[in-house]
């Protein structure tokens, strides 16, 4: 095959970075805080042998700007591997192109005057369409002769996956690690770039925003993410761009979009939420005042920074108690209150962590093991969502190897996964649940409150016997959940009914449940040994199933009302569906209130709330007054008569 190139190979498959810098065509950003790395690259290139450098670092820390064009008379040419590979449909074409590039670099006036820069250099080992690494094999002799010099850039993971496996290629390169810059260096980088962004976007940036940005992202993102966030926070109001001033709120919202961190975690408004955290938790968790207050106080101390000085997780708790007393519900409530969503709860069933290899499921398998590419379930989820609540359910069933990993997590707030990456857990809340000693609390509940304190002592004695002292010593608190009394379980039922009424109301249907029906539900589902879970199962199996059947069968539609009451023998529920007539409201709707309308029989009834409207009125008991219109008309008649007499 006769291959004829109309242009020089380096010009066709590379970009002369030196010429571009001289002609100011690239407008490259200056390199800040990389003096040490630049000196090491220069020293490596000036060697007689092994004069090739590879820059290794995470994405955002290695960039083309760190390659110094300061060797006297040297040309830095960035090799475009995609252009080399494009159109190589015949075997040997790709290798011929690589050969032409190497020969042209060696045919320069002085071989040392050409420096090849290869970004993502690990792709050389697998980019050939036929030979699968032929480019790297062709490059090795040229690098060994010292006729050309090369600077590569890759990430730590790719270096370990590809470069380290090719010992011959690795031997020809001097590895130079590019670490994440410190907060001071990152601020210096953004100070230099600030004017460029201001000129480009036509906005004014406060200098203190740079400090805020670096403090928020130092342990979450990298320099590339910092610049990306800084860039994104300016493009919010293009119409008023000349007047726009970037405020801390803009930075907080941009950081939240890019990193997944809730905005409230960045604002001072969190102080108010923390002060009322216990009250908000009590709205969902019933009958566990001591447990809720203990958790809320520990979270408050950790958030202010008085507990762990920012090194450990927000809190590490061990929840003890029998099933159905609110341990998991409190974890869900914490996720919603601290991070705005129950989806920020990461749950692991530790009964599945049986065997010494179960720890690999959490942190990932080491190299050459099955599942290495997938990573660990725990570490990968926290890397994606650094602000979350982690729930280890039934932790007493975990393997001892898992306890060792959790011990490192509780102590340092960092876990190293199978790929050697450090995953930060300092913005997470760790909760572990256990049923140890639940039988003592159940017996105390049957005997009375007087024996509850003694039962607590028995539970703690069993806990100290099962868990190691070094494990218990790293916990923020050990919280014991007491069994729920019948009155507390009735309150749980009321909360569940409010949720069901709200769900049905979103479909435009009103649901009315009488006190007698509530008594039937409680009587049929009450089980002191299993707490609130039997109530939820009974409601789902009976009430919600019947409501679903009525919706599917067409017995009710939008605008209808469903009345749930007890049968005459008080042993079952009866359901009645009626169509509600819709007329103009007597009064205009108020904020947070439902519309009031006339029914066919003259009663004033409460209509289902519109989806999206505030739900303060949902779930209350409904009282019908058939003669209300007569009273109102009589009152109006009296007022009119009084005016005429005067």
C-alpha positions as CSV (number, residue, x, y, z in Angstrom):
1,X,0.0,0.0,0.0
2,X,1.4,3.3,-1.0
3,X,0.7,5.9,1.7
4,X,1.4,9.5,0.7
5,X,0.8,12.3,3.2
6,X,0.4,15.8,1.7
7,X,1.4,17.3,4.9
8,X,4.1,16.6,7.5
9,X,3.0,13.9,10.0
10,X,3.5,16.1,13.1
11,X,1.4,18.9,11.5
12,X,-1.3,16.5,10.5
13,X,-1.6,14.4,13.7
14,X,-0.3,16.9,16.2
15,X,-0.7,20.5,17.5
16,X,2.3,22.7,18.0
17,X,1.7,24.0,21.5
18,X,4.8,26.1,21.5
19,X,3.8,28.0,18.3
20,X,0.3,28.4,19.6
21,X,1.6,29.9,22.8
22,X,3.9,32.3,20.9
23,X,1.1,33.5,18.7
24,X,-1.3,33.7,21.7
25,X,-3.9,31.6,19.9
26,X,-4.8,29.4,22.8
27,X,-5.3,32.1,25.5
28,X,-4.2,29.4,27.9
29,X,-4.8,29.9,31.6
30,X,-1.6,30.5,33.6
31,X,-0.2,27.6,35.7
32,X,-0.4,28.4,39.5
33,X,1.0,26.4,42.3
34,X,2.7,23.8,40.1
35,X,6.4,24.9,40.4
36,X,7.5,21.7,42.0
37,X,5.9,19.5,39.3
38,X,7.3,21.8,36.5
39,X,10.8,21.5,37.9
40,X,10.6,17.8,38.1
41,X,9.4,17.6,34.5
42,X,12.2,19.9,33.3
43,X,14.8,17.8,35.1
44,X,13.4,14.6,33.6
45,X,13.4,16.0,30.1
46,X,17.0,17.1,30.5
47,X,18.3,13.6,31.3
48,X,20.5,11.7,28.9
49,X,18.3,8.5,29.2
50,X,14.9,7.8,30.6
51,X,14.0,11.4,29.6
52,X,10.3,10.8,29.4
53,X,7.8,11.9,32.0
54,X,4.2,10.8,32.8
55,X,2.0,13.0,34.9
56,X,-0.3,10.9,37.1
57,X,-3.3,12.4,39.0
58,X,-7.0,12.4,39.3
59,X,-9.1,14.2,36.7
60,X,-8.9,18.0,37.1
61,X,-5.4,17.9,38.5
62,X,-3.5,17.0,35.3
63,X,-3.8,19.4,32.4
64,X,-1.8,20.4,29.3
65,X,-0.9,23.6,30.9
66,X,1.5,21.9,33.3
67,X,3.8,20.8,30.4
68,X,6.6,23.5,30.3
69,X,7.6,24.9,26.9
70,X,10.8,26.3,28.5
71,X,13.5,24.0,27.1
72,X,15.6,26.2,24.8
73,X,14.3,25.9,21.3
74,X,12.1,22.9,22.0
75,X,8.8,22.3,20.2
76,X,6.1,20.8,22.4
77,X,3.7,19.0,20.0
78,X,0.5,17.5,21.4
79,X,-0.2,14.2,19.6
80,X,-3.8,13.7,18.6
81,X,-4.4,9.9,19.0
82,X,-8.0,10.2,17.6
83,X,-6.6,11.7,14.4
84,X,-4.1,9.0,14.1
85,X,-6.8,6.3,14.5
86,X,-9.4,7.9,12.2
87,X,-9.9,6.2,8.9
88,X,-7.6,3.2,9.6
89,X,-9.9,0.6,8.1
90,X,-7.0,-1.5,6.7
91,X,-4.5,-3.4,8.9
92,X,-1.2,-1.6,9.1
93,X,-2.4,1.9,8.3
94,X,-2.4,2.9,11.9
95,X,1.0,1.5,12.5
96,X,2.3,3.3,9.4
97,X,1.1,6.6,10.7
98,X,2.7,6.1,14.1
99,X,6.0,5.2,12.3
100,X,5.8,8.4,10.3
101,X,5.3,10.5,13.4
102,X,8.3,8.9,15.1
103,X,10.6,9.2,12.1
104,X,9.7,12.9,11.6
105,X,10.3,13.6,15.3
106,X,13.7,12.0,15.0
107,X,14.5,13.7,11.7
108,X,14.3,17.2,13.3
109,X,17.4,19.4,13.3
110,X,18.1,18.2,16.8
111,X,16.1,15.3,18.1
112,X,16.0,16.8,21.6
113,X,14.1,19.8,20.2
114,X,10.9,17.8,19.8
115,X,8.8,17.0,22.8
116,X,5.7,14.9,22.2
117,X,2.9,15.4,24.7
118,X,0.3,12.6,24.8
119,X,-2.8,13.2,26.8
120,X,-4.5,10.1,28.1
121,X,-1.4,8.1,27.2
122,X,-2.8,4.9,28.5
123,X,-5.0,4.7,25.3
124,X,-1.8,3.9,23.4
125,X,-2.0,0.4,24.9
126,X,-5.3,-0.4,23.4
127,X,-6.0,2.1,20.6
128,X,-4.7,0.0,17.6
129,X,-7.6,-1.5,15.6
130,X,-5.7,-4.6,14.8
131,X,-2.6,-4.9,16.9
132,X,-4.1,-3.8,20.3
133,X,-1.0,-1.9,21.6
134,X,1.2,-1.8,18.5
135,X,1.6,2.0,18.9
136,X,3.1,1.5,22.4
137,X,5.4,-1.2,21.1
138,X,6.6,1.0,18.2
139,X,7.2,3.9,20.6
140,X,9.3,1.9,23.1
141,X,12.5,1.7,20.9
142,X,12.4,5.4,20.0
143,X,12.0,6.3,23.7
144,X,14.9,4.0,24.7
145,X,17.2,5.6,22.1
146,X,16.6,9.0,23.5
147,X,16.0,10.6,20.1
148,X,12.6,11.9,21.1
149,X,11.3,13.0,24.4
150,X,7.7,12.4,25.5
151,X,5.5,13.7,28.3
152,X,2.3,11.8,29.0
153,X,-0.7,12.5,31.2
154,X,-3.1,10.0,32.7
155,X,-5.1,9.3,35.8
156,X,-4.0,7.1,38.7
157,X,-6.6,4.4,37.9
158,X,-5.7,4.2,34.3
159,X,-2.0,4.2,35.1
160,X,-2.5,1.2,37.4
161,X,-4.7,-0.6,34.9
162,X,-2.6,-0.2,31.8
163,X,0.8,1.4,32.4
164,X,1.9,-0.8,35.3
165,X,1.0,-3.9,33.5
166,X,3.4,-3.0,30.7
167,X,6.7,-3.1,32.6
168,X,8.8,-2.2,29.5
169,X,6.8,1.0,28.8
170,X,6.6,2.0,32.5
171,X,10.4,1.6,32.7
172,X,10.9,4.3,30.0
173,X,8.8,6.9,31.9
174,X,9.5,8.8,35.1
175,X,6.3,8.9,37.1
176,X,5.4,12.3,38.5
177,X,2.4,12.5,40.8
178,X,0.3,15.6,40.6
179,X,-1.6,16.0,43.9
180,X,-4.6,18.0,44.7
181,X,-3.7,21.6,45.5
182,X,-4.2,22.9,49.0
183,X,-6.9,25.3,49.9
184,X,-4.5,28.3,49.7
185,X,-3.1,27.2,46.3
186,X,-6.7,26.7,45.0
187,X,-7.6,30.2,46.2
188,X,-4.6,31.5,44.4
189,X,-5.6,29.8,41.2
190,X,-9.1,31.2,41.3
191,X,-7.7,34.7,42.2
192,X,-5.7,34.7,38.9
193,X,-8.6,33.4,36.9
194,X,-11.2,35.7,38.5
195,X,-10.6,38.7,36.1
196,X,-10.8,36.4,33.1
197,X,-14.2,35.1,34.1
198,X,-15.4,38.6,35.0
199,X,-14.4,39.9,31.6
200,X,-15.9,36.9,29.8
201,X,-19.3,36.8,31.5
202,X,-19.6,40.5,32.3
203,X,-20.2,40.0,36.0
204,X,-18.6,41.1,39.3
205,X,-17.2,38.4,41.6
206,X,-16.6,39.0,45.3
207,X,-13.2,37.9,46.4
208,X,-14.6,36.2,49.5
209,X,-16.6,34.0,47.1
210,X,-13.4,32.3,46.2
211,X,-12.7,31.4,49.8
212,X,-16.2,30.1,50.2
213,X,-15.9,28.0,47.0
214,X,-12.6,26.4,47.9
215,X,-13.8,25.6,51.5
216,X,-16.9,24.0,50.1
217,X,-15.2,21.9,47.4
218,X,-11.8,21.1,48.9
219,X,-12.7,17.6,50.1
220,X,-15.5,17.1,47.6
221,X,-14.3,18.0,44.1
222,X,-11.2,19.0,42.3
223,X,-9.8,22.0,40.6
224,X,-11.7,21.2,37.4
225,X,-14.9,21.0,39.3
226,X,-14.0,24.3,41.1
227,X,-13.6,26.1,37.7
228,X,-16.7,24.4,36.3
229,X,-18.8,25.5,39.3
230,X,-17.4,29.0,39.2
231,X,-18.2,29.1,35.5
232,X,-21.7,27.8,36.0
233,X,-22.6,30.2,38.8
234,X,-22.3,33.1,36.5
235,X,-24.7,32.0,33.8
236,X,-27.9,32.6,35.7
237,X,-29.2,35.9,34.4
238,X,-28.0,36.6,30.9
239,X,-30.6,39.4,30.4
240,X,-29.1,41.5,33.2
241,X,-25.6,40.3,32.8
242,X,-24.1,43.8,33.1
243,X,-25.7,44.3,36.5
244,X,-25.3,40.8,37.8
245,X,-23.2,40.3,41.0
246,X,-22.4,36.7,42.0
247,X,-23.5,36.2,45.6
248,X,-22.8,33.3,48.0
249,X,-26.3,32.0,47.3
250,X,-25.4,31.5,43.6
251,X,-22.3,29.6,44.6
252,X,-24.3,27.4,47.0
253,X,-26.8,26.6,44.3
254,X,-24.2,25.8,41.7
255,X,-22.2,23.6,44.1
256,X,-25.5,21.8,44.9
257,X,-26.2,21.1,41.2
258,X,-22.7,19.8,40.4
259,X,-22.0,17.8,43.6
260,X,-25.4,16.7,44.8
261,X,-25.0,18.4,48.1
262,X,-28.3,19.9,49.4
263,X,-28.3,23.7,49.3
264,X,-29.3,23.9,53.0
265,X,-26.0,22.2,53.9
266,X,-24.2,25.2,52.6
267,X,-26.4,28.0,53.9
268,X,-26.6,29.6,57.4
269,X,-30.3,28.7,57.4
270,X,-29.3,25.2,58.6
271,X,-28.8,26.7,62.1
272,X,-32.6,27.2,62.4
273,X,-33.2,23.7,61.2
274,X,-30.7,22.2,63.6
275,X,-32.3,24.1,66.6
276,X,-35.7,22.6,65.8
277,X,-34.4,19.2,64.6
278,X,-35.9,17.3,67.6
279,X,-39.4,18.8,67.0
280,X,-39.3,17.8,63.4
281,X,-38.3,14.3,64.2
282,X,-41.0,13.9,66.8
283,X,-43.6,14.6,64.0
284,X,-42.6,11.2,62.5
285,X,-41.2,9.2,65.3
286,X,-43.7,8.6,68.2
287,X,-42.9,7.7,71.7
288,X,-39.1,7.8,71.6
289,X,-38.5,11.2,73.3
290,X,-35.1,10.2,74.8
291,X,-33.9,8.6,71.6
292,X,-34.8,11.5,69.4
293,X,-33.4,14.1,71.8
294,X,-30.1,12.2,72.1
295,X,-29.7,11.9,68.3
296,X,-30.7,15.6,67.7
297,X,-28.2,16.8,70.3
298,X,-25.3,14.7,68.9
299,X,-26.0,16.0,65.4
300,X,-26.1,19.5,66.7
301,X,-22.7,19.2,68.3
302,X,-21.2,17.5,65.3
303,X,-22.5,20.1,62.8
304,X,-21.1,23.0,64.8
305,X,-17.8,21.2,64.9
306,X,-17.4,20.8,68.7
307,X,-17.5,17.0,68.6
308,X,-15.1,15.7,66.0
309,X,-13.4,18.8,64.6
310,X,-14.4,17.8,61.1
311,X,-12.5,14.5,60.9
312,X,-15.1,11.9,61.7
313,X,-18.6,11.3,60.4
314,X,-21.4,13.7,61.6
315,X,-22.5,11.0,64.1
316,X,-22.2,7.3,64.8
317,X,-25.2,5.8,66.6
318,X,-26.2,2.3,67.7
319,X,-30.0,1.9,67.9
320,X,-31.2,-0.9,70.2
321,X,-34.7,-2.1,70.6
322,X,-37.3,-4.6,69.4
323,X,-38.8,-4.6,65.9
324,X,-41.3,-1.9,65.0
325,X,-40.4,0.7,67.6
326,X,-39.1,3.3,65.1
327,X,-35.4,2.7,64.6
328,X,-35.5,2.6,60.8
329,X,-38.2,5.4,60.8
330,X,-35.9,7.7,62.7
331,X,-33.1,7.0,60.2
332,X,-35.4,8.0,57.3
333,X,-36.6,11.1,59.2
334,X,-32.9,12.1,59.7
335,X,-32.2,11.7,56.0
336,X,-35.2,13.9,55.2
337,X,-34.5,16.6,57.7
338,X,-30.7,16.8,57.2
339,X,-30.5,16.2,53.5
340,X,-34.0,17.1,52.2
341,X,-34.9,13.6,51.0
342,X,-35.4,10.0,52.2
343,X,-33.5,9.0,49.0
344,X,-30.3,10.2,50.8
345,X,-30.6,7.1,53.0
346,X,-28.1,4.3,52.1
347,X,-29.3,1.0,53.7
348,X,-27.4,-2.2,54.0
349,X,-28.9,-5.4,55.5
350,X,-26.0,-6.8,57.5
351,X,-27.6,-10.3,57.6
352,X,-26.3,-10.6,54.0
353,X,-22.7,-9.9,55.2
354,X,-21.9,-13.4,56.1
355,X,-18.3,-14.7,55.5
356,X,-14.9,-13.0,55.5
357,X,-15.3,-12.0,51.8
358,X,-18.5,-10.0,52.6
359,X,-16.3,-6.9,53.3
360,X,-15.4,-6.9,49.6
361,X,-19.0,-6.2,48.8
362,X,-18.8,-3.0,50.7
363,X,-15.4,-1.6,49.7
364,X,-14.8,-3.4,46.4
365,X,-12.6,-6.3,45.3
366,X,-8.8,-5.9,44.9
367,X,-7.2,-6.2,41.5
368,X,-7.5,-9.5,39.7
369,X,-10.6,-10.4,41.7
370,X,-14.0,-10.8,40.2
371,X,-16.0,-7.5,40.6
372,X,-12.9,-5.3,40.7
373,X,-14.3,-3.0,38.0
374,X,-17.7,-2.6,39.8
375,X,-16.2,-1.1,43.0
376,X,-17.7,-1.4,46.4
377,X,-21.4,-0.9,47.1
378,X,-20.8,1.3,50.1
379,X,-17.8,3.3,48.8
380,X,-19.4,3.9,45.3
381,X,-22.6,5.2,46.8
382,X,-20.9,7.6,49.2
383,X,-18.6,8.8,46.4
384,X,-21.7,9.7,44.4
385,X,-23.7,11.1,47.4
386,X,-21.2,12.4,50.0
387,X,-24.0,13.9,52.1
388,X,-26.2,10.9,53.2
389,X,-27.4,8.8,56.1
390,X,-25.9,5.3,56.1
391,X,-27.9,2.6,57.8
392,X,-26.4,-0.8,58.8
393,X,-29.5,-2.8,59.7
394,X,-29.1,-5.7,62.2
395,X,-25.4,-5.0,62.6
396,X,-24.9,-7.9,65.1
397,X,-25.3,-10.4,62.2
398,X,-22.3,-9.0,60.3
399,X,-19.0,-10.8,59.9
400,X,-16.1,-9.7,62.1
401,X,-14.2,-8.6,59.0
402,X,-17.0,-6.1,58.4
403,X,-16.7,-4.8,61.9
404,X,-13.0,-4.1,61.3
405,X,-13.9,-2.0,58.2
406,X,-16.6,-0.1,60.1
407,X,-14.1,0.5,62.9
408,X,-11.8,2.3,60.5
409,X,-14.7,4.3,59.2
410,X,-15.8,5.4,62.6
411,X,-12.3,6.3,63.7
412,X,-10.9,8.2,60.6
413,X,-14.0,9.0,58.6
414,X,-12.2,7.5,55.5
415,X,-12.4,4.1,53.8
416,X,-10.0,3.0,51.1
417,X,-11.8,1.0,48.4
418,X,-10.4,-1.9,46.3
419,X,-8.9,0.5,43.8
420,X,-6.9,2.4,46.4
421,X,-9.2,5.5,46.4
422,X,-9.9,7.2,49.7
423,X,-13.6,7.8,50.2
424,X,-14.5,10.5,52.6
425,X,-17.3,9.8,55.1
426,X,-17.1,12.9,57.2
427,X,-20.3,14.4,55.8
428,X,-22.3,11.2,56.5
429,X,-24.4,10.1,59.5
430,X,-23.8,6.5,60.5
431,X,-26.6,4.5,62.1
432,X,-26.5,0.9,63.1
433,X,-29.5,-1.0,64.4
434,X,-29.6,-4.2,66.6
435,X,-32.1,-6.3,68.3
436,X,-29.8,-7.3,71.1
437,X,-31.6,-7.4,74.5
438,X,-35.0,-6.8,72.9
439,X,-36.5,-9.5,75.0
440,X,-35.6,-7.7,78.2
441,X,-37.4,-4.5,77.0
442,X,-40.5,-6.5,76.0
443,X,-40.7,-8.2,79.4
444,X,-40.4,-4.9,81.2
445,X,-43.2,-3.4,79.0
446,X,-45.5,-6.2,80.1
447,X,-44.6,-5.8,83.8
448,X,-44.8,-2.0,84.0
449,X,-42.6,1.1,83.9
450,X,-41.0,0.3,87.2
451,X,-38.8,-2.5,85.7
452,X,-37.8,-0.5,82.5
453,X,-34.7,0.9,84.1
454,X,-33.5,-2.5,85.2
455,X,-34.2,-3.8,81.6
456,X,-32.0,-1.1,80.2
457,X,-29.2,-2.3,82.4
458,X,-29.6,-5.8,81.2
459,X,-29.6,-4.6,77.5
460,X,-26.4,-2.7,78.0
461,X,-24.8,-5.6,79.7
462,X,-25.6,-7.8,76.8
463,X,-24.3,-5.1,74.3
464,X,-21.0,-4.9,76.2
465,X,-20.7,-8.6,76.1
466,X,-21.3,-8.9,72.3
467,X,-19.4,-5.8,70.9
468,X,-15.7,-5.1,71.4
469,X,-14.8,-2.1,73.6
470,X,-13.0,-0.4,70.8
471,X,-16.1,-0.5,68.7
472,X,-18.4,0.9,71.4
473,X,-15.8,3.6,72.3
474,X,-16.1,5.1,68.9
475,X,-19.9,5.6,68.9
476,X,-21.4,8.9,69.5
477,X,-24.2,7.3,71.6
478,X,-26.0,4.0,72.2
479,X,-29.7,4.7,72.0
480,X,-32.3,2.3,73.5
481,X,-35.8,2.4,72.0
482,X,-38.5,1.5,74.4
483,X,-41.5,-0.6,73.3
484,X,-44.5,1.4,72.2
485,X,-47.5,1.6,74.5
486,X,-51.1,1.3,73.1
487,X,-51.6,5.0,73.2
488,X,-48.3,5.6,71.2
489,X,-49.4,3.0,68.7
490,X,-52.7,4.7,68.2
491,X,-50.7,7.9,67.5
492,X,-48.7,5.9,64.9
493,X,-51.9,4.8,63.3
494,X,-53.1,8.4,63.1
495,X,-49.9,9.5,61.3
496,X,-50.3,6.6,58.8
497,X,-53.9,7.6,58.2
498,X,-52.9,11.2,57.5
499,X,-50.5,10.0,54.9
500,X,-53.1,7.8,53.2
501,X,-55.7,10.6,53.2
502,X,-53.0,12.9,51.6
503,X,-52.2,10.2,48.9
504,X,-55.9,9.7,48.1
505,X,-56.5,13.5,48.0
506,X,-53.8,13.8,45.3
507,X,-56.1,11.8,43.1
508,X,-58.9,14.3,43.7
509,X,-60.8,12.0,46.1
510,X,-61.8,12.8,49.7
511,X,-61.3,10.1,52.3
512,X,-63.2,10.2,55.6
513,X,-62.4,7.8,58.4
514,X,-64.5,7.7,61.6
515,X,-63.2,7.2,65.1
516,X,-65.1,3.8,65.2
517,X,-63.2,2.7,62.1
518,X,-59.9,3.7,63.7
519,X,-60.8,1.6,66.8
520,X,-61.5,-1.4,64.6
521,X,-58.2,-1.0,62.7
522,X,-56.2,-0.8,66.0
523,X,-58.0,-3.7,67.6
524,X,-57.4,-6.0,64.6
525,X,-53.7,-5.0,64.1
526,X,-52.5,-4.5,67.7
527,X,-49.5,-6.7,68.6
528,X,-47.3,-5.4,71.4
529,X,-44.4,-7.7,70.5
530,X,-44.0,-6.4,67.0
531,X,-44.7,-2.7,67.5
532,X,-46.0,-0.6,64.7
533,X,-45.2,-2.9,61.7
534,X,-48.4,-5.1,62.2
535,X,-50.5,-1.9,62.0
536,X,-48.9,-0.8,58.7
537,X,-49.3,-4.3,57.3
538,X,-53.0,-4.5,58.3
539,X,-53.7,-1.1,56.8
540,X,-51.9,-2.0,53.5
541,X,-53.6,-5.4,53.3
542,X,-57.1,-4.4,54.1
543,X,-57.7,-0.6,53.8
544,X,-55.4,0.3,50.9
545,X,-56.3,-2.9,49.0
546,X,-60.0,-2.1,49.2
547,X,-59.4,1.6,48.2
548,X,-57.4,0.3,45.2
549,X,-60.2,-2.0,44.2
550,X,-62.7,0.8,44.3
551,X,-60.5,2.9,42.1
552,X,-59.9,0.2,39.6
553,X,-63.6,-0.9,39.4
554,X,-64.7,2.7,38.8
555,X,-66.7,2.9,42.0
556,X,-65.1,6.3,42.6
557,X,-63.5,8.9,40.4
558,X,-62.2,12.4,40.7
559,X,-64.5,14.5,42.9
560,X,-65.9,11.5,44.8
561,X,-65.8,10.9,48.6
562,X,-65.1,7.7,50.4
563,X,-66.5,7.2,53.9
564,X,-64.9,4.5,56.1
565,X,-66.8,3.4,59.2
566,X,-67.2,0.4,61.4
567,X,-69.8,-2.2,60.9
568,X,-72.6,-2.6,63.5
569,X,-70.7,-5.4,65.3
570,X,-67.5,-3.3,65.4
571,X,-65.4,-6.1,63.9
572,X,-65.0,-4.9,60.3
573,X,-65.0,-1.9,58.1
574,X,-67.6,-0.7,55.7
575,X,-67.0,1.6,52.7
576,X,-69.4,4.0,51.1
577,X,-68.6,6.1,48.0
578,X,-70.6,9.2,47.1
579,X,-70.3,11.7,44.3
580,X,-69.7,15.3,45.6
581,X,-71.3,18.1,43.7
582,X,-69.0,21.0,43.0
583,X,-70.4,24.5,43.2
584,X,-68.8,27.9,43.7
585,X,-67.2,28.1,47.2
586,X,-68.7,30.1,50.0
587,X,-65.4,31.7,50.9
588,X,-62.2,32.2,48.8
589,X,-59.5,29.6,49.6
590,X,-57.0,30.7,52.2
591,X,-53.3,29.8,52.3
592,X,-52.9,26.3,53.6
593,X,-56.7,25.7,53.9
594,X,-59.0,23.6,51.7
595,X,-61.9,25.0,49.6
596,X,-65.3,25.0,51.3
597,X,-68.2,24.0,49.1
598,X,-71.9,23.2,49.4
599,X,-73.1,19.6,49.3
600,X,-76.4,18.4,47.9
601,X,-77.9,18.0,51.3
602,X,-77.1,21.5,52.5
603,X,-74.0,20.6,54.5
604,X,-70.7,22.4,54.3
605,X,-68.1,19.8,53.5
606,X,-64.3,19.9,53.0
607,X,-63.2,19.2,49.4
608,X,-60.0,17.2,48.7
609,X,-57.0,19.4,48.6
610,X,-55.5,20.3,45.3
611,X,-52.1,18.6,44.6
612,X,-49.2,20.8,45.4
613,X,-51.1,23.0,47.9
614,X,-50.0,23.2,51.5
615,X,-51.4,20.3,53.5
616,X,-51.8,21.7,57.0
617,X,-55.5,20.7,57.0
618,X,-55.0,17.1,55.8
619,X,-55.9,14.2,58.0
620,X,-58.1,16.1,60.5
621,X,-61.4,14.6,61.7
622,X,-64.4,15.8,59.6
623,X,-67.6,17.0,61.3
624,X,-70.8,17.5,59.2
625,X,-73.4,20.1,60.2
626,X,-76.6,19.6,58.1
627,X,-78.4,22.6,59.5
628,X,-75.5,25.1,59.1
629,X,-77.1,26.9,56.1
630,X,-80.3,27.5,58.1
631,X,-78.3,29.0,61.0
632,X,-76.4,31.3,58.6
633,X,-79.6,32.5,56.8
634,X,-81.2,33.1,60.2
635,X,-78.2,35.2,61.3
636,X,-78.3,37.2,58.1
637,X,-82.0,37.9,58.6
638,X,-81.5,39.1,62.1
639,X,-78.7,41.5,61.0
640,X,-80.9,42.9,58.2
641,X,-83.9,43.3,60.6
642,X,-81.7,45.1,63.2
643,X,-80.5,47.6,60.5
644,X,-84.1,48.4,59.5
645,X,-85.2,49.1,63.0
646,X,-82.3,51.5,63.5
